[in-house]
């Protein structure tokens, strides 16, 4: 009745699993690496420039001083006329700063104490 070949003919044996836990390769000394690089360069006609045993290290620049610490912040909410809020928003967008920056700058110019470290153009970009 059934003239189909047996299904077991279509089932393949699972392939051999690869061993992904490879042993680390042995440490090579600089002379062996240099000799191998030169032989490869000669074989393919390329120029290999291997530095001497004492490579010249770039001069390290002194680390930049850390930025001064900002004072703890306090949230202040106040009401202002709608036209003033719109003007602050427009000027902040034109200068690429926040409205808070413009208000703090104006308070500093009016004589209130404001440390330069606390006058940040856009606090959203400062990582705390």
C-alpha positions in Angstrom: 0.0 0.0 0.0 2.6 2.6 1.0 5.1 3.1 -1.8 7.0 5.9 -0.1 10.5 5.4 1.0 11.0 5.2 4.8 11.4 8.5 6.5 14.6 7.4 8.2 16.4 7.7 4.9 15.9 11.5 5.1 17.2 11.9 8.6 20.8 12.7 8.8 23.2 12.0 11.5 24.0 15.0 13.6 27.3 16.5 12.7 30.2 16.3 15.0 30.2 19.2 17.4 33.1 21.6 17.2 35.3 22.0 20.2 35.1 25.7 20.9 37.3 25.6 24.0 40.5 26.2 22.1 43.8 26.2 24.0 45.5 29.6 24.1 48.3 29.8 21.6 51.8 29.8 23.0 53.5 33.2 23.7 55.8 34.2 20.9 58.9 36.3 21.4 59.4 39.5 19.5 62.3 38.1 17.4 60.1 35.3 16.0 57.3 37.7 15.2 59.8 40.0 13.4 61.3 37.2 11.4 57.9 35.9 10.4 56.7 39.4 9.4 59.8 39.9 7.3 59.4 36.5 5.5 55.8 37.3 4.7 56.7 40.7 3.5 59.4 39.3 1.2 57.1 36.6 -0.1 54.4 39.1 -1.1 56.7 42.0 -2.0 55.4 44.3 0.7 57.3 46.6 3.0 57.3 45.7 6.6 58.2 48.3 9.1 58.8 46.7 12.4 59.9 49.0 15.2 62.9 48.3 17.3 62.9 46.4 20.5 62.4 49.6 22.4 59.4 51.2 20.7 59.0 54.9 21.1 56.0 55.5 23.3 54.0 58.7 22.7 54.5 61.2 25.4 51.7 61.1 27.9 49.9 64.3 28.4 49.2 65.4 31.9 45.6 64.7 32.9 43.3 67.7 32.7 42.3 69.0 36.1 38.8 67.8 37.1 36.0 70.3 36.6 35.1 72.2 39.8 32.3 70.5 41.8 28.9 71.9 41.3 26.9 73.0 44.3 23.9 70.9 45.3 20.8 71.9 43.4 17.4 73.0 44.8 14.3 73.0 42.7 12.6 76.4 42.5 9.2 76.9 41.0 7.8 80.3 40.2 5.1 81.7 38.0 5.9 84.2 35.3 3.9 85.9 32.5 3.3 83.8 29.4 5.1 86.3 27.2 8.2 86.2 29.3 8.3 82.4 29.2 8.0 82.5 25.4 10.8 85.1 25.1 13.0 82.9 27.4 12.2 79.9 25.3 13.0 81.7 22.0 16.3 83.1 23.3 17.3 79.8 24.8 16.7 78.1 21.5 18.7 80.7 19.6 21.7 80.5 22.0 21.5 76.7 22.4 21.1 77.0 26.2 18.3 76.3 28.7 15.9 78.8 30.2 17.5 77.9 33.6 20.8 79.1 32.3 19.4 82.4 31.2 17.7 83.0 34.5 20.8 82.1 36.5 22.9 84.3 34.3 20.6 87.2 34.8 20.6 86.7 38.6 24.4 86.6 38.6 24.6 89.8 36.6 22.1 91.4 39.0 24.6 90.9 41.8 23.6 87.6 43.3 26.4 85.1 44.1 26.7 82.5 41.4 29.9 80.4 41.1 31.1 79.9 37.5 31.0 76.1 38.0 27.3 76.3 38.6 26.5 78.3 35.4 26.1 75.4 33.0 24.6 76.1 29.5 22.8 72.8 29.4 22.6 70.6 32.5 21.0 67.8 30.6 24.4 67.2 28.9 26.3 67.0 32.2 26.8 63.5 33.6 26.4 63.4 37.3 
